[in-house]
Amino acid sequence: AEQHSAMASAVTKASQALKGTLSKMASNQKEARLRAAANTAEQNSAMIGKSAHDFVAAITNFIPQGFQMVRGQFAGAASNPNPLNWTIGGIKAGGVVFIEMFGAFCLGEVLGKGQLIGYPVKSYA
């Protein structure tokens, strides 16, 4: 009987040790999966930024020398797509670029239609 209880005690200790080992393995695997997911998210974010930067660089290669600064601002904004990382200076620069582009659009409209207000319409009277 004493031998039987010693054997049962040894089996209980072995099963508890096995449980502890299995739970450590499971938590290590969970941590490894979380680390891999975080690394993948960082790599994806970096790839998106690089792709956006390359795209902007490719479509703005034809811009004359005077607009190289604006091209650099576009490329910088494309490489930092997360709005939480934007700075006040970057937002101001983007606003200035937007206003300049809108002004150029309006000027093109006025020059294209030949007058400031309305479109030229023939009078049939």
Order of alpha helices (4+ residues) and beta strands (2+ residues): alpha-alpha-alpha
